[in-house]
């Protein structure tokens, strides 16, 4: 299997140079056959593995083995992590000047219409893991109502759709 460029870039950013050959080899052991013959399922599993492993090569290898058994497990585990992250977001005033806070980073809120709110991302935050914050904010917005949404104001930090 050849890894997608986005996955390779993520590996280079998250893992030590010395660990790269081992983690790439581990991920190469995952094939569409392990994901119901679906490249999309495989990509989702790899995304989940990269997010859950957080740069830990041993954890990545353990997660790859779990995905080889049932790829849906790692995707489910990542969804649980996203839900937990969404629960730790604090809303401070929903009107003008309001913001949500996650791990000390503040994201401004605009009240755009009756009952509709927009969270601005990344709002100047140069946080270590913008992908994790974006996913947590998306989970938070989805849990609140369909009237909450995320606006990404910076092309520099635009993240690919999951």
C-alpha positions as CSV (number, residue, x, y, z in Angstrom):
1,X,0.0,0.0,0.0
2,X,1.2,3.5,-0.6
3,X,0.2,6.1,2.0
4,X,-1.6,9.3,0.9
5,X,0.5,12.4,0.9
6,X,-1.6,13.9,3.8
7,X,-0.8,10.8,5.9
8,X,2.9,11.0,5.1
9,X,3.0,14.7,5.9
10,X,1.3,14.0,9.2
11,X,3.7,11.2,10.0
12,X,6.7,13.5,9.3
13,X,5.2,16.2,11.6
14,X,4.2,13.9,14.5
15,X,6.8,11.2,14.7
16,X,10.6,11.3,15.4
17,X,12.7,10.8,12.2
18,X,14.1,7.6,13.7
19,X,10.6,6.1,14.1
20,X,9.4,6.9,10.5
21,X,10.6,3.7,8.9
22,X,8.9,1.5,11.5
23,X,5.6,3.5,11.5
24,X,5.4,3.6,7.7
25,X,6.1,-0.2,7.6
26,X,3.4,-0.8,10.2
27,X,0.8,1.3,8.2
28,X,1.8,-0.4,5.0
29,X,0.5,-3.6,6.6
30,X,-3.0,-2.2,6.5
31,X,-4.7,-2.7,3.1
32,X,-8.2,-2.1,1.8
33,X,-8.8,-5.8,2.5
34,X,-8.7,-4.9,6.2
35,X,-11.3,-2.2,5.7
36,X,-14.1,-4.0,3.8
37,X,-12.2,-3.4,0.5
38,X,-12.8,0.3,0.8
39,X,-10.1,2.9,0.4
40,X,-12.3,5.4,2.2
41,X,-12.7,3.1,5.2
42,X,-8.9,2.6,5.2
43,X,-8.2,6.3,5.0
44,X,-10.6,6.9,8.0
45,X,-8.9,4.1,10.0
46,X,-5.4,5.6,9.2
47,X,-6.7,9.1,10.3
48,X,-8.0,7.6,13.5
49,X,-4.7,5.8,14.1
50,X,-2.7,8.9,13.6
51,X,-4.9,11.0,15.9
52,X,-5.0,8.4,18.6
53,X,-1.3,7.6,18.5
54,X,-0.2,11.2,19.0
55,X,3.3,10.6,17.8
56,X,3.9,7.5,19.9
57,X,5.3,4.8,17.5
58,X,4.5,1.9,19.9
59,X,0.9,3.1,20.2
60,X,0.6,3.4,16.4
61,X,1.8,-0.2,16.0
62,X,-0.7,-1.4,18.6
63,X,-3.5,0.5,16.9
64,X,-2.5,-0.9,13.5
65,X,-2.8,-4.4,14.9
66,X,-6.2,-3.6,16.3
67,X,-7.3,-2.2,12.9
68,X,-6.1,-5.3,11.1
69,X,-8.5,-7.2,13.4
70,X,-11.4,-4.8,12.9
71,X,-10.8,-1.3,11.5
72,X,-14.1,-0.1,12.9
73,X,-12.7,-0.3,16.4
74,X,-10.0,2.4,15.9
75,X,-12.5,4.7,14.2
76,X,-14.9,4.2,17.1
77,X,-12.2,4.9,19.7
78,X,-11.3,8.1,17.9
79,X,-15.0,9.1,17.8
80,X,-15.1,8.6,21.6
81,X,-12.0,10.8,22.0
82,X,-13.7,13.5,19.9
83,X,-16.8,13.3,22.1
84,X,-14.7,13.7,25.2
85,X,-12.9,16.6,23.8
86,X,-16.2,18.3,22.9
87,X,-17.4,17.9,26.5
88,X,-14.4,19.9,27.8
89,X,-15.2,23.0,25.7
90,X,-16.4,25.9,27.8
91,X,-18.8,28.4,26.4
92,X,-18.3,31.9,27.7
93,X,-21.2,34.2,26.8
94,X,-22.9,33.4,23.5
95,X,-23.4,37.0,22.4
96,X,-21.0,39.7,21.2
97,X,-17.6,39.2,22.7
98,X,-18.4,35.6,23.5
99,X,-16.0,32.7,22.9
100,X,-15.5,29.0,23.5
101,X,-12.4,27.8,25.3
102,X,-10.5,24.5,24.8
103,X,-7.2,23.7,26.4
104,X,-6.7,27.4,27.2
105,X,-7.2,28.5,23.5
106,X,-10.1,30.9,22.9
107,X,-12.2,30.8,19.7
108,X,-14.5,33.8,19.2
109,X,-18.3,33.3,18.7
110,X,-20.5,35.4,16.6
111,X,-24.3,35.4,17.0
112,X,-25.2,35.4,13.3
113,X,-29.0,35.0,13.5
114,X,-31.6,34.0,16.0
115,X,-30.2,30.9,17.7
116,X,-27.4,30.6,15.2
117,X,-23.7,30.8,16.2
118,X,-20.4,30.8,14.4
119,X,-17.1,29.7,16.0
120,X,-14.1,31.3,14.3
121,X,-11.2,28.9,13.7
122,X,-8.2,29.2,14.2
123,X,-8.7,32.8,15.4
124,X,-5.0,33.4,15.8
125,X,-4.4,30.3,17.9
126,X,-1.1,28.7,17.0
127,X,-2.0,25.6,19.0
128,X,0.1,22.5,18.8
129,X,-2.6,20.3,17.4
130,X,-5.0,22.4,15.3
131,X,-6.5,19.2,13.8
132,X,-7.5,17.9,17.3
133,X,-9.1,21.3,18.1
134,X,-10.9,21.5,14.8
135,X,-12.4,18.0,15.3
136,X,-13.3,18.8,18.9
137,X,-15.0,22.1,17.9
138,X,-16.9,20.3,15.1
139,X,-18.1,17.6,17.5
140,X,-19.1,20.4,19.9
141,X,-21.0,22.3,17.2
142,X,-22.7,19.1,16.0
143,X,-23.8,18.2,19.6
144,X,-25.2,21.7,20.2
145,X,-27.5,22.0,17.2
146,X,-27.4,22.4,13.5
147,X,-27.4,26.1,14.1
148,X,-23.8,26.1,15.3
149,X,-21.0,26.0,12.7
150,X,-17.2,26.5,12.4
151,X,-15.8,29.2,10.1
152,X,-12.2,28.7,9.1
153,X,-10.8,32.2,8.6
154,X,-7.2,31.2,7.7
155,X,-6.1,29.5,4.5
156,X,-2.7,28.9,6.0
157,X,-4.4,26.6,8.6
158,X,-7.1,25.1,6.4
159,X,-7.3,21.5,7.3
160,X,-8.5,18.7,4.9
161,X,-12.0,17.4,5.4
162,X,-12.1,14.2,7.4
